[in-house]
């Protein structure tokens, strides 16, 4: 289980069955539940502010800007002499 403290620079994307969607910073959940709480624990407690339903249709951890971990996963570009150069396989 993913602890909130391990993903504190990110957001949780919560989508309810009613269609309501919220993008909530992890820091907000850490303030409410503490850093040792897991994403699973938070999701079980989450309630839609639109319809008050506790059953969520979809939950995603969203990596936002300045997340070093997320940027490493997307490391397929190289910056050279002020420009952006893509992988050699993608050059024409
Ligand atoms: Zn709802």
PDB file of the backbone (N, CA, C, O) and the ligand in Angstrom, with CONECT records:
HET     ZN  A 101       1
ATOM      1  N   UNK A   1       0.839  -1.187   0.000  1.00  0.00           N
ATOM      2  CA  UNK A   1       0.000   0.000   0.000  1.00  0.00           C
ATOM      3  C   UNK A   1       0.879   1.243   0.000  1.00  0.00           C
ATOM      4  O   UNK A   1       1.897   1.311   0.689  1.00  0.00           O
ATOM      5  N   UNK A   2       0.469   2.192  -0.767  1.00  0.00           N
ATOM      6  CA  UNK A   2       1.237   3.419  -0.907  1.00  0.00           C
ATOM      7  C   UNK A   2       0.904   4.376   0.235  1.00  0.00           C
ATOM      8  O   UNK A   2      -0.250   4.751   0.443  1.00  0.00           O
ATOM      9  N   UNK A   3       1.950   4.759   0.970  1.00  0.00           N
ATOM     10  CA  UNK A   3       1.752   5.730   2.044  1.00  0.00           C
ATOM     11  C   UNK A   3       1.691   7.136   1.462  1.00  0.00           C
ATOM     12  O   UNK A   3       2.357   7.444   0.474  1.00  0.00           O
ATOM     13  N   UNK A   4       0.888   7.974   2.084  1.00  0.00           N
ATOM     14  CA  UNK A   4       0.744   9.355   1.616  1.00  0.00           C
ATOM     15  C   UNK A   4       2.073  10.096   1.647  1.00  0.00           C
ATOM     16  O   UNK A   4       2.353  10.912   0.768  1.00  0.00           O
ATOM     17  N   UNK A   5       2.895   9.814   2.662  1.00  0.00           N
ATOM     18  CA  UNK A   5       4.165  10.525   2.795  1.00  0.00           C
ATOM     19  C   UNK A   5       5.104  10.242   1.622  1.00  0.00           C
ATOM     20  O   UNK A   5       5.998  11.041   1.341  1.00  0.00           O
ATOM     21  N   UNK A   6       4.908   9.108   0.933  1.00  0.00           N
ATOM     22  CA  UNK A   6       5.770   8.740  -0.192  1.00  0.00           C
ATOM     23  C   UNK A   6       5.391   9.471  -1.475  1.00  0.00           C
ATOM     24  O   UNK A   6       6.169   9.505  -2.428  1.00  0.00           O
ATOM     25  N   UNK A   7       4.200  10.053  -1.499  1.00  0.00           N
ATOM     26  CA  UNK A   7       3.734  10.719  -2.722  1.00  0.00           C
ATOM     27  C   UNK A   7       3.248  12.131  -2.419  1.00  0.00           C
ATOM     28  O   UNK A   7       2.331  12.627  -3.073  1.00  0.00           O
ATOM     29  N   UNK A   8       3.860  12.779  -1.430  1.00  0.00           N
ATOM     30  CA  UNK A   8       3.344  14.052  -0.935  1.00  0.00           C
ATOM     31  C   UNK A   8       3.352  15.172  -1.972  1.00  0.00           C
ATOM     32  O   UNK A   8       2.621  16.148  -1.805  1.00  0.00           O
ATOM     33  N   UNK A   9       4.139  15.070  -3.024  1.00  0.00           N
ATOM     34  CA  UNK A   9       4.184  16.127  -4.042  1.00  0.00           C
ATOM     35  C   UNK A   9       3.162  15.927  -5.155  1.00  0.00           C
ATOM     36  O   UNK A   9       3.192  16.634  -6.163  1.00  0.00           O
ATOM     37  N   UNK A  10       2.268  14.979  -4.978  1.00  0.00           N
ATOM     38  CA  UNK A  10       1.339  14.631  -6.048  1.00  0.00           C
ATOM     39  C   UNK A  10      -0.111  14.917  -5.654  1.00  0.00           C
ATOM     40  O   UNK A  10      -0.378  15.511  -4.609  1.00  0.00           O
ATOM     41  N   UNK A  11      -1.017  14.493  -6.487  1.00  0.00           N
ATOM     42  CA  UNK A  11      -2.444  14.704  -6.263  1.00  0.00           C
ATOM     43  C   UNK A  11      -3.181  13.367  -6.383  1.00  0.00           C
ATOM     44  O   UNK A  11      -2.680  12.422  -6.993  1.00  0.00           O
ATOM     45  N   UNK A  12      -4.359  13.304  -5.802  1.00  0.00           N
ATOM     46  CA  UNK A  12      -5.265  12.184  -6.031  1.00  0.00           C
ATOM     47  C   UNK A  12      -6.394  12.680  -6.920  1.00  0.00           C
ATOM     48  O   UNK A  12      -7.056  13.672  -6.616  1.00  0.00           O
ATOM     49  N   UNK A  13      -6.599  11.982  -8.007  1.00  0.00           N
ATOM     50  CA  UNK A  13      -7.726  12.256  -8.891  1.00  0.00           C
ATOM     51  C   UNK A  13      -8.853  11.325  -8.491  1.00  0.00           C
ATOM     52  O   UNK A  13      -8.720  10.105  -8.591  1.00  0.00           O
ATOM     53  N   UNK A  14      -9.968  11.895  -8.035  1.00  0.00           N
ATOM     54  CA  UNK A  14     -11.106  11.113  -7.544  1.00  0.00           C
ATOM     55  C   UNK A  14     -12.308  11.380  -8.442  1.00  0.00           C
ATOM     56  O   UNK A  14     -12.707  12.527  -8.638  1.00  0.00           O
ATOM     57  N   UNK A  15     -12.879  10.310  -8.982  1.00  0.00           N
ATOM     58  CA  UNK A  15     -14.068  10.453  -9.821  1.00  0.00           C
ATOM     59  C   UNK A  15     -15.189   9.617  -9.224  1.00  0.00           C
ATOM     60  O   UNK A  15     -15.026   8.423  -8.973  1.00  0.00           O
ATOM     61  N   UNK A  16     -16.325  10.259  -9.002  1.00  0.00           N
ATOM     62  CA  UNK A  16     -17.508   9.612  -8.421  1.00  0.00           C
ATOM     63  C   UNK A  16     -18.356   9.000  -9.537  1.00  0.00           C
ATOM     64  O   UNK A  16     -18.220   9.362 -10.705  1.00  0.00           O
ATOM     65  N   UNK A  17     -19.225   8.075  -9.159  1.00  0.00           N
ATOM     66  CA  UNK A  17     -20.156   7.491 -10.129  1.00  0.00           C
ATOM     67  C   UNK A  17     -21.081   8.536 -10.728  1.00  0.00           C
ATOM     68  O   UNK A  17     -21.562   8.364 -11.848  1.00  0.00           O
ATOM     69  N   UNK A  18     -21.341   9.625  -9.995  1.00  0.00           N
ATOM     70  CA  UNK A  18     -22.239  10.668 -10.498  1.00  0.00           C
ATOM     71  C   UNK A  18     -21.558  11.534 -11.559  1.00  0.00           C
ATOM     72  O   UNK A  18     -22.208  12.361 -12.199  1.00  0.00           O
ATOM     73  N   UNK A  19     -20.272  11.347 -11.742  1.00  0.00           N
ATOM     74  CA  UNK A  19     -19.547  12.117 -12.743  1.00  0.00           C
ATOM     75  C   UNK A  19     -18.727  13.250 -12.160  1.00  0.00           C
ATOM     76  O   UNK A  19     -17.899  13.841 -12.853  1.00  0.00           O
ATOM     77  N   UNK A  20     -18.954  13.560 -10.876  1.00  0.00           N
ATOM     78  CA  UNK A  20     -18.181  14.629 -10.244  1.00  0.00           C
ATOM     79  C   UNK A  20     -16.723  14.188 -10.113  1.00  0.00           C
ATOM     80  O   UNK A  20     -16.435  13.041  -9.772  1.00  0.00           O
ATOM     81  N   UNK A  21     -15.815  15.116 -10.389  1.00  0.00           N
ATOM     82  CA  UNK A  21     -14.391  14.827 -10.350  1.00  0.00           C
ATOM     83  C   UNK A  21     -13.678  15.848  -9.491  1.00  0.00           C
ATOM     84  O   UNK A  21     -14.017  17.031  -9.508  1.00  0.00           O
ATOM     85  N   UNK A  22     -12.691  15.393  -8.742  1.00  0.00           N
ATOM     86  CA  UNK A  22     -11.890  16.311  -7.931  1.00  0.00           C
ATOM     87  C   UNK A  22     -10.424  15.922  -8.031  1.00  0.00           C
ATOM     88  O   UNK A  22     -10.085  14.738  -8.043  1.00  0.00           O
ATOM     89  N   UNK A  23      -9.568  16.912  -8.103  1.00  0.00           N
ATOM     90  CA  UNK A  23      -8.124  16.703  -8.084  1.00  0.00           C
ATOM     91  C   UNK A  23      -7.619  17.336  -6.791  1.00  0.00           C
ATOM     92  O   UNK A  23      -7.577  18.559  -6.663  1.00  0.00           O
ATOM     93  N   UNK A  24      -7.236  16.487  -5.832  1.00  0.00           N
ATOM     94  CA  UNK A  24      -6.931  16.953  -4.480  1.00  0.00           C
ATOM     95  C   UNK A  24      -5.449  16.742  -4.185  1.00  0.00           C
ATOM     96  O   UNK A  24      -4.933  15.643  -4.391  1.00  0.00           O
ATOM     97  N   UNK A  25      -4.754  17.779  -3.706  1.00  0.00           N
ATOM     98  CA  UNK A  25      -3.339  17.607  -3.348  1.00  0.00           C
ATOM     99  C   UNK A  25      -3.183  16.599  -2.208  1.00  0.00           C
ATOM    100  O   UNK A  25      -3.978  16.590  -1.268  1.00  0.00           O
ATOM    101  N   UNK A  26      -2.171  15.765  -2.293  1.00  0.00           N
ATOM    102  CA  UNK A  26      -1.902  14.778  -1.238  1.00  0.00           C
ATOM    103  C   UNK A  26      -1.681  15.468   0.102  1.00  0.00           C
ATOM    104  O   UNK A  26      -2.043  14.928   1.148  1.00  0.00           O
ATOM    105  N   UNK A  27      -1.085  16.662   0.075  1.00  0.00           N
ATOM    106  CA  UNK A  27      -0.830  17.391   1.320  1.00  0.00           C
ATOM    107  C   UNK A  27      -2.128  17.612   2.111  1.00  0.00           C
ATOM    108  O   UNK A  27      -2.111  17.604   3.342  1.00  0.00           O
ATOM    109  N   UNK A  28      -3.232  17.806   1.418  1.00  0.00           N
ATOM    110  CA  UNK A  28      -4.520  17.995   2.108  1.00  0.00           C
ATOM    111  C   UNK A  28      -4.911  16.729   2.866  1.00  0.00           C
ATOM    112  O   UNK A  28      -5.446  16.799   3.972  1.00  0.00           O
ATOM    113  N   UNK A  29      -4.640  15.566   2.257  1.00  0.00           N
ATOM    114  CA  UNK A  29      -4.955  14.306   2.940  1.00  0.00           C
ATOM    115  C   UNK A  29      -3.991  14.052   4.089  1.00  0.00           C
ATOM    116  O   UNK A  29      -4.381  13.490   5.113  1.00  0.00           O
ATOM    117  N   UNK A  30      -2.733  14.462   3.928  1.00  0.00           N
ATOM    118  CA  UNK A  30      -1.758  14.282   5.009  1.00  0.00           C
ATOM    119  C   UNK A  30      -2.177  15.104   6.226  1.00  0.00           C
ATOM    120  O   UNK A  30      -2.042  14.642   7.359  1.00  0.00           O
ATOM    121  N   UNK A  31      -2.682  16.313   6.002  1.00  0.00           N
ATOM    122  CA  UNK A  31      -3.149  17.148   7.117  1.00  0.00           C
ATOM    123  C   UNK A  31      -4.314  16.482   7.851  1.00  0.00           C
ATOM    124  O   UNK A  31      -4.435  16.600   9.070  1.00  0.00           O
ATOM    125  N   UNK A  32      -5.162  15.788   7.108  1.00  0.00           N
ATOM    126  CA  UNK A  32      -6.342  15.170   7.712  1.00  0.00           C
ATOM    127  C   UNK A  32      -6.060  13.793   8.307  1.00  0.00           C
ATOM    128  O   UNK A  32      -6.603  13.452   9.358  1.00  0.00           O
ATOM    129  N   UNK A  33      -5.217  12.999   7.648  1.00  0.00           N
ATOM    130  CA  UNK A  33      -5.024  11.605   8.056  1.00  0.00           C
ATOM    131  C   UNK A  33      -3.616  11.288   8.554  1.00  0.00           C
ATOM    132  O   UNK A  33      -3.401  10.238   9.159  1.00  0.00           O
ATOM    133  N   UNK A  34      -2.661  12.174   8.310  1.00  0.00           N
ATOM    134  CA  UNK A  34      -1.273  11.907   8.677  1.00  0.00           C
ATOM    135  C   UNK A  34      -0.532  11.221   7.546  1.00  0.00           C
ATOM    136  O   UNK A  34      -1.144  10.567   6.701  1.00  0.00           O
ATOM    137  N   UNK A  35       0.784  11.367   7.527  1.00  0.00           N
ATOM    138  CA  UNK A  35       1.606  10.829   6.445  1.00  0.00           C
ATOM    139  C   UNK A  35       1.696   9.320   6.421  1.00  0.00           C
ATOM    140  O   UNK A  35       2.030   8.742   5.387  1.00  0.00           O
ATOM    141  N   UNK A  36       1.404   8.656   7.549  1.00  0.00           N
ATOM    142  CA  UNK A  36       1.482   7.195   7.594  1.00  0.00           C
ATOM    143  C   UNK A  36       0.239   6.522   7.037  1.00  0.00           C
ATOM    144  O   UNK A  36       0.233   5.308   6.831  1.00  0.00           O
ATOM    145  N   UNK A  37      -0.816   7.295   6.790  1.00  0.00           N
ATOM    146  CA  UNK A  37      -2.036   6.712   6.217  1.00  0.00           C
ATOM    147  C   UNK A  37      -1.754   6.291   4.775  1.00  0.00           C
ATOM    148  O   UNK A  37      -0.921   6.885   4.090  1.00  0.00           O
ATOM    149  N   UNK A  38      -2.460   5.261   4.332  1.00  0.00           N
ATOM    150  CA  UNK A  38      -2.279   4.774   2.965  1.00  0.00           C
ATOM    151  C   UNK A  38      -3.321   5.397   2.042  1.00  0.00           C
ATOM    152  O   UNK A  38      -4.347   5.903   2.496  1.00  0.00           O
ATOM    153  N   UNK A  39      -3.046   5.355   0.757  1.00  0.00           N
ATOM    154  CA  UNK A  39      -4.013   5.841  -0.235  1.00  0.00           C
ATOM    155  C   UNK A  39      -5.322   5.067  -0.087  1.00  0.00           C
ATOM    156  O   UNK A  39      -6.406   5.642  -0.189  1.00  0.00           O
ATOM    157  N   UNK A  40      -5.214   3.766   0.152  1.00  0.00           N
ATOM    158  CA  UNK A  40      -6.401   2.922   0.302  1.00  0.00           C
ATOM    159  C   UNK A  40      -7.283   3.399   1.461  1.00  0.00           C
ATOM    160  O   UNK A  40      -8.506   3.463   1.333  1.00  0.00           O
ATOM    161  N   UNK A  41      -6.652   3.732   2.593  1.00  0.00           N
ATOM    162  CA  UNK A  41      -7.411   4.208   3.750  1.00  0.00           C
ATOM    163  C   UNK A  41      -8.143   5.508   3.432  1.00  0.00           C
ATOM    164  O   UNK A  41      -9.297   5.697   3.816  1.00  0.00           O
ATOM    165  N   UNK A  42      -7.448   6.402   2.722  1.00  0.00           N
ATOM    166  CA  UNK A  42      -8.046   7.692   2.367  1.00  0.00           C
ATOM    167  C   UNK A  42      -9.224   7.497   1.421  1.00  0.00           C
ATOM    168  O   UNK A  42     -10.269   8.126   1.584  1.00  0.00           O
ATOM    169  N   UNK A  43      -9.054   6.629   0.440  1.00  0.00           N
ATOM    170  CA  UNK A  43     -10.108   6.413  -0.554  1.00  0.00           C
ATOM    171  C   UNK A  43     -11.357   5.829   0.116  1.00  0.00           C
ATOM    172  O   UNK A  43     -12.481   6.167  -0.253  1.00  0.00           O
ATOM    173  N   UNK A  44     -11.148   4.943   1.110  1.00  0.00           N
ATOM    174  CA  UNK A  44     -12.295   4.360   1.813  1.00  0.00           C
ATOM    175  C   UNK A  44     -13.091   5.424   2.563  1.00  0.00           C
ATOM    176  O   UNK A  44     -14.300   5.281   2.745  1.00  0.00           O
ATOM    177  N   UNK A  45     -12.418   6.491   2.998  1.00  0.00           N
ATOM    178  CA  UNK A  45     -13.074   7.564   3.760  1.00  0.00           C
ATOM    179  C   UNK A  45     -13.632   8.672   2.876  1.00  0.00           C
ATOM    180  O   UNK A  45     -14.449   9.473   3.329  1.00  0.00           O
ATOM    181  N   UNK A  46     -13.198   8.723   1.622  1.00  0.00           N
ATOM    182  CA  UNK A  46     -13.569   9.836   0.743  1.00  0.00           C
ATOM    183  C   UNK A  46     -15.070   9.825   0.452  1.00  0.00           C
ATOM    184  O   UNK A  46     -15.692   8.771   0.319  1.00  0.00           O
ATOM    185  N   UNK A  47     -15.625  11.024   0.359  1.00  0.00           N
ATOM    186  CA  UNK A  47     -17.049  11.172   0.059  1.00  0.00           C
ATOM    187  C   UNK A  47     -17.196  12.264  -0.981  1.00  0.00           C
ATOM    188  O   UNK A  47     -16.573  13.320  -0.875  1.00  0.00           O
ATOM    189  N   UNK A  48     -18.018  12.011  -1.982  1.00  0.00           N
ATOM    190  CA  UNK A  48     -18.270  12.984  -3.033  1.00  0.00           C
ATOM    191  C   UNK A  48     -18.950  14.222  -2.445  1.00  0.00           C
ATOM    192  O   UNK A  48     -19.934  14.102  -1.715  1.00  0.00           O
ATOM    193  N   UNK A  49     -18.431  15.404  -2.758  1.00  0.00           N
ATOM    194  CA  UNK A  49     -19.033  16.631  -2.226  1.00  0.00           C
ATOM    195  C   UNK A  49     -20.292  17.014  -3.001  1.00  0.00           C
ATOM    196  O   UNK A  49     -21.039  17.896  -2.577  1.00  0.00           O
ATOM    197  N   UNK A  50     -20.527  16.357  -4.129  1.00  0.00           N
ATOM    198  CA  UNK A  50     -21.691  16.671  -4.947  1.00  0.00           C
ATOM    199  C   UNK A  50     -22.911  15.830  -4.536  1.00  0.00           C
ATOM    200  O   UNK A  50     -23.986  16.375  -4.282  1.00  0.00           O
ATOM    201  N   UNK A  51     -22.737  14.488  -4.471  1.00  0.00           N
ATOM    202  CA  UNK A  51     -23.873  13.595  -4.199  1.00  0.00           C
ATOM    203  C   UNK A  51     -23.746  12.866  -2.857  1.00  0.00           C
ATOM    204  O   UNK A  51     -24.639  12.107  -2.482  1.00  0.00           O
ATOM    205  N   UNK A  52     -22.643  13.092  -2.132  1.00  0.00           N
ATOM    206  CA  UNK A  52     -22.385  12.491  -0.808  1.00  0.00           C
ATOM    207  C   UNK A  52     -22.140  10.990  -0.854  1.00  0.00           C
ATOM    208  O   UNK A  52     -22.077  10.346   0.193  1.00  0.00           O
ATOM    209  N   UNK A  53     -21.999  10.419  -2.051  1.00  0.00           N
ATOM    210  CA  UNK A  53     -21.738   8.987  -2.194  1.00  0.00           C
ATOM    211  C   UNK A  53     -20.306   8.679  -1.758  1.00  0.00           C
ATOM    212  O   UNK A  53     -19.396   9.478  -1.974  1.00  0.00           O
ATOM    213  N   UNK A  54     -20.116   7.496  -1.135  1.00  0.00           N
ATOM    214  CA  UNK A  54     -18.780   7.104  -0.712  1.00  0.00           C
ATOM    215  C   UNK A  54     -18.132   6.119  -1.686  1.00  0.00           C
ATOM    216  O   UNK A  54     -16.973   5.746  -1.506  1.00  0.00           O
ATOM    217  N   UNK A  55     -18.861   5.698  -2.705  1.00  0.00           N
ATOM    218  CA  UNK A  55     -18.320   4.748  -3.671  1.00  0.00           C
ATOM    219  C   UNK A  55     -17.764   5.515  -4.860  1.00  0.00           C
ATOM    220  O   UNK A  55     -18.503   6.172  -5.593  1.00  0.00           O
ATOM    221  N   UNK A  56     -16.459   5.424  -5.039  1.00  0.00           N
ATOM    222  CA  UNK A  56     -15.820   6.144  -6.128  1.00  0.00           C
ATOM    223  C   UNK A  56     -15.650   5.229  -7.327  1.00  0.00           C
ATOM    224  O   UNK A  56     -15.348   4.045  -7.178  1.00  0.00           O
ATOM    225  N   UNK A  57     -15.844   5.783  -8.515  1.00  0.00           N
ATOM    226  CA  UNK A  57     -15.719   5.007  -9.743  1.00  0.00           C
ATOM    227  C   UNK A  57     -14.257   4.857 -10.139  1.00  0.00           C
ATOM    228  O   UNK A  57     -13.869   3.847 -10.726  1.00  0.00           O
ATOM    229  N   UNK A  58     -13.448   5.864  -9.818  1.00  0.00           N
ATOM    230  CA  UNK A  58     -12.071   5.837 -10.296  1.00  0.00           C
ATOM    231  C   UNK A  58     -11.189   6.683  -9.388  1.00  0.00           C
ATOM    232  O   UNK A  58     -11.563   7.785  -8.988  1.00  0.00           O
ATOM    233  N   UNK A  59     -10.005   6.145  -9.068  1.00  0.00           N
ATOM    234  CA  UNK A  59      -9.025   6.869  -8.268  1.00  0.00           C
ATOM    235  C   UNK A  59      -7.667   6.717  -8.936  1.00  0.00           C
ATOM    236  O   UNK A  59      -7.257   5.610  -9.285  1.00  0.00           O
ATOM    237  N   UNK A  60      -6.975   7.832  -9.111  1.00  0.00           N
ATOM    238  CA  UNK A  60      -5.645   7.789  -9.707  1.00  0.00           C
ATOM    239  C   UNK A  60      -4.700   8.674  -8.910  1.00  0.00           C
ATOM    240  O   UNK A  60      -5.093   9.733  -8.419  1.00  0.00           O
ATOM    241  N   UNK A  61      -3.457   8.236  -8.783  1.00  0.00           N
ATOM    242  CA  UNK A  61      -2.404   9.096  -8.249  1.00  0.00           C
ATOM    243  C   UNK A  61      -1.849   9.860  -9.437  1.00  0.00           C
ATOM    244  O   UNK A  61      -1.384   9.256 -10.403  1.00  0.00           O
ATOM    245  N   UNK A  62      -1.893  11.179  -9.371  1.00  0.00           N
ATOM    246  CA  UNK A  62      -1.464  12.004 -10.491  1.00  0.00           C
ATOM    247  C   UNK A  62      -0.164  12.692 -10.123  1.00  0.00           C
ATOM    248  O   UNK A  62      -0.085  13.418  -9.132  1.00  0.00           O
ATOM    249  N   UNK A  63       0.846  12.455 -10.928  1.00  0.00           N
ATOM    250  CA  UNK A  63       2.143  13.080 -10.703  1.00  0.00           C
ATOM    251  C   UNK A  63       2.144  14.442 -11.367  1.00  0.00           C
ATOM    252  O   UNK A  63       1.935  14.553 -12.575  1.00  0.00           O
ATOM    253  N   UNK A  64       2.378  15.464 -10.587  1.00  0.00           N
ATOM    254  CA  UNK A  64       2.350  16.828 -11.108  1.00  0.00           C
ATOM    255  C   UNK A  64       3.764  17.340 -11.332  1.00  0.00           C
ATOM    256  O   UNK A  64       4.734  16.653 -11.012  1.00  0.00           O
ATOM    257  N   UNK A  65       3.882  18.531 -11.873  1.00  0.00           N
ATOM    258  CA  UNK A  65       5.177  19.131 -12.138  1.00  0.00           C
ATOM    259  C   UNK A  65       6.060  19.162 -10.909  1.00  0.00           C
ATOM    260  O   UNK A  65       5.582  19.197  -9.775  1.00  0.00           O
ATOM    261  N   UNK A  66       7.359  19.147 -11.157  1.00  0.00           N
ATOM    262  CA  UNK A  66       8.393  19.150 -10.118  1.00  0.00           C
ATOM    263  C   UNK A  66       8.445  17.837  -9.352  1.00  0.00           C
ATOM    264  O   UNK A  66       9.070  17.763  -8.294  1.00  0.00           O
ATOM    265  N   UNK A  67       7.795  16.800  -9.873  1.00  0.00           N
ATOM    266  CA  UNK A  67       7.892  15.496  -9.255  1.00  0.00           C
ATOM    267  C   UNK A  67       9.063  14.767  -9.923  1.00  0.00           C
ATOM    268  O   UNK A  67       8.932  14.279 -11.046  1.00  0.00           O
ATOM    269  N   UNK A  68      10.189  14.694  -9.242  1.00  0.00           N
ATOM    270  CA  UNK A  68      11.388  14.090  -9.821  1.00  0.00           C
ATOM    271  C   UNK A  68      11.147  12.648 -10.240  1.00  0.00           C
ATOM    272  O   UNK A  68      11.632  12.210 -11.283  1.00  0.00           O
ATOM    273  N   UNK A  69      10.397  11.912  -9.427  1.00  0.00           N
ATOM    274  CA  UNK A  69      10.128  10.519  -9.735  1.00  0.00           C
ATOM    275  C   UNK A  69       9.378  10.382 -11.056  1.00  0.00           C
ATOM    276  O   UNK A  69       9.705   9.531 -11.883  1.00  0.00           O
ATOM    277  N   UNK A  70       8.366  11.234 -11.241  1.00  0.00           N
ATOM    278  CA  UNK A  70       7.574  11.163 -12.470  1.00  0.00           C
ATOM    279  C   UNK A  70       8.409  11.566 -13.676  1.00  0.00           C
ATOM    280  O   UNK A  70       8.292  10.958 -14.741  1.00  0.00           O
ATOM    281  N   UNK A  71       9.248  12.579 -13.523  1.00  0.00           N
ATOM    282  CA  UNK A  71      10.037  13.059 -14.640  1.00  0.00           C
ATOM    283  C   UNK A  71      11.073  12.037 -15.082  1.00  0.00           C
ATOM    284  O   UNK A  71      11.413  11.980 -16.264  1.00  0.00           O
ATOM    285  N   UNK A  72      11.582  11.228 -14.156  1.00  0.00           N
ATOM    286  CA  UNK A  72      12.537  10.185 -14.527  1.00  0.00           C
ATOM    287  C   UNK A  72      11.877   9.168 -15.454  1.00  0.00           C
ATOM    288  O   UNK A  72      12.517   8.659 -16.373  1.00  0.00           O
ATOM    289  N   UNK A  73      10.606   8.871 -15.217  1.00  0.00           N
ATOM    290  CA  UNK A  73       9.880   7.908 -16.033  1.00  0.00           C
ATOM    291  C   UNK A  73       9.661   8.398 -17.451  1.00  0.00           C
ATOM    292  O   UNK A  73       9.484   7.594 -18.366  1.00  0.00           O
ATOM    293  N   UNK A  74       9.672   9.706 -17.642  1.00  0.00           N
ATOM    294  CA  UNK A  74       9.428  10.286 -18.957  1.00  0.00           C
ATOM    295  C   UNK A  74      10.725  10.759 -19.601  1.00  0.00           C
ATOM    296  O   UNK A  74      10.704  11.585 -20.513  1.00  0.00           O
ATOM    297  N   UNK A  75      11.839  10.243 -19.133  1.00  0.00           N
ATOM    298  CA  UNK A  75      13.141  10.727 -19.590  1.00  0.00           C
ATOM    299  C   UNK A  75      13.496  10.154 -20.962  1.00  0.00           C
ATOM    300  O   UNK A  75      14.376   9.299 -21.062  1.00  0.00           O
ATOM    301  N   UNK A  76      12.834  10.608 -22.003  1.00  0.00           N
ATOM    302  CA  UNK A  76      13.166  10.176 -23.357  1.00  0.00           C
ATOM    303  C   UNK A  76      13.575  11.341 -24.236  1.00  0.00           C
ATOM    304  O   UNK A  76      13.672  11.207 -25.455  1.00  0.00           O
ATOM    305  N   UNK A  77      13.811  12.472 -23.619  1.00  0.00           N
ATOM    306  CA  UNK A  77      14.278  13.626 -24.381  1.00  0.00           C
ATOM    307  C   UNK A  77      15.583  14.121 -23.786  1.00  0.00           C
ATOM    308  O   UNK A  77      15.857  13.910 -22.604  1.00  0.00           O
ATOM    309  N   UNK A  78      16.368  14.764 -24.588  1.00  0.00           N
ATOM    310  CA  UNK A  78      17.638  15.313 -24.142  1.00  0.00           C
ATOM    311  C   UNK A  78      17.715  16.767 -24.588  1.00  0.00           C
ATOM    312  O   UNK A  78      17.441  17.090 -25.744  1.00  0.00           O
ATOM    313  N   UNK A  79      18.084  17.621 -23.675  1.00  0.00           N
ATOM    314  CA  UNK A  79      18.203  19.029 -24.005  1.00  0.00           C
ATOM    315  C   UNK A  79      19.643  19.308 -24.408  1.00  0.00           C
ATOM    316  O   UNK A  79      20.564  19.122 -23.613  1.00  0.00           O
ATOM    317  N   UNK A  80      19.833  19.754 -25.645  1.00  0.00           N
ATOM    318  CA  UNK A  80      21.173  20.056 -26.141  1.00  0.00           C
ATOM    319  C   UNK A  80      21.180  21.436 -26.762  1.00  0.00           C
ATOM    320  O   UNK A  80      20.309  21.767 -27.567  1.00  0.00           O
ATOM    321  N   UNK A  81      22.142  22.225 -26.398  1.00  0.00           N
ATOM    322  CA  UNK A  81      22.362  23.569 -26.906  1.00  0.00           C
ATOM    323  C   UNK A  81      21.066  24.378 -27.014  1.00  0.00           C
ATOM    324  O   UNK A  81      20.783  24.999 -28.038  1.00  0.00           O
ATOM    325  N   UNK A  82      20.313  24.352 -25.961  1.00  0.00           N
ATOM    326  CA  UNK A  82      19.118  25.191 -25.886  1.00  0.00           C
ATOM    327  C   UNK A  82      17.896  24.612 -26.560  1.00  0.00           C
ATOM    328  O   UNK A  82      16.803  25.157 -26.402  1.00  0.00           O
ATOM    329  N   UNK A  83      18.035  23.536 -27.301  1.00  0.00           N
ATOM    330  CA  UNK A  83      16.868  22.950 -27.971  1.00  0.00           C
ATOM    331  C   UNK A  83      16.548  21.609 -27.376  1.00  0.00           C
ATOM    332  O   UNK A  83      17.311  21.091 -26.561  1.00  0.00           O
ATOM    333  N   UNK A  84      15.451  21.046 -27.763  1.00  0.00           N
ATOM    334  CA  UNK A  84      15.068  19.722 -27.290  1.00  0.00           C
ATOM    335  C   UNK A  84      15.256  18.726 -28.416  1.00  0.00           C
ATOM    336  O   UNK A  84      14.721  18.892 -29.512  1.00  0.00           O
ATOM    337  N   UNK A  85      16.029  17.686 -28.123  1.00  0.00           N
ATOM    338  CA  UNK A  85      16.308  16.653 -29.115  1.00  0.00           C
ATOM    339  C   UNK A  85      15.661  15.364 -28.630  1.00  0.00           C
ATOM    340  O   UNK A  85      15.853  14.966 -27.481  1.00  0.00           O
ATOM    341  N   UNK A  86      14.911  14.722 -29.480  1.00  0.00           N
ATOM    342  CA  UNK A  86      14.233  13.474 -29.086  1.00  0.00           C
ATOM    343  C   UNK A  86      15.173  12.304 -29.243  1.00  0.00           C
ATOM    344  O   UNK A  86      16.298  12.463 -29.718  1.00  0.00           O
ATOM    345  N   UNK A  87      14.717  11.121 -28.845  1.00  0.00           N
ATOM    346  CA  UNK A  87      15.529   9.904 -28.986  1.00  0.00           C
ATOM    347  C   UNK A  87      15.991   9.703 -30.424  1.00  0.00           C
ATOM    348  O   UNK A  87      15.333  10.135 -31.371  1.00  0.00           O
ATOM    349  N   UNK A  88      17.134   9.039 -30.568  1.00  0.00           N
ATOM    350  CA  UNK A  88      17.698   8.816 -31.900  1.00  0.00           C
ATOM    351  C   UNK A  88      16.734   8.046 -32.793  1.00  0.00           C
ATOM    352  O   UNK A  88      16.668   8.296 -33.997  1.00  0.00           O
ATOM    353  N   UNK A  89      15.984   7.109 -32.210  1.00  0.00           N
ATOM    354  CA  UNK A  89      15.054   6.309 -33.011  1.00  0.00           C
ATOM    355  C   UNK A  89      13.944   7.158 -33.619  1.00  0.00           C
ATOM    356  O   UNK A  89      13.330   6.780 -34.617  1.00  0.00           O
ATOM    357  N   UNK A  90      13.704   8.288 -33.012  1.00  0.00           N
ATOM    358  CA  UNK A  90      12.593   9.111 -33.472  1.00  0.00           C
ATOM    359  C   UNK A  90      13.070  10.218 -34.412  1.00  0.00           C
ATOM    360  O   UNK A  90      12.247  10.982 -34.918  1.00  0.00           O
ATOM    361  N   UNK A  91      14.371  10.323 -34.656  1.00  0.00           N
ATOM    362  CA  UNK A  91      14.864  11.371 -35.559  1.00  0.00           C
ATOM    363  C   UNK A  91      14.688  10.943 -36.997  1.00  0.00           C
ATOM    364  O   UNK A  91      14.743   9.754 -37.311  1.00  0.00           O
ATOM    365  N   UNK A  92      14.477  11.900 -37.861  1.00  0.00           N
ATOM    366  CA  UNK A  92      14.378  11.624 -39.291  1.00  0.00           C
ATOM    367  C   UNK A  92      15.513  12.303 -40.032  1.00  0.00           C
ATOM    368  O   UNK A  92      15.607  12.191 -41.254  1.00  0.00           O
TER     369      UNK A  92
HETATM  370 ZN    ZN A 101     -20.927  11.987  -6.603  1.00  0.00          ZN
END
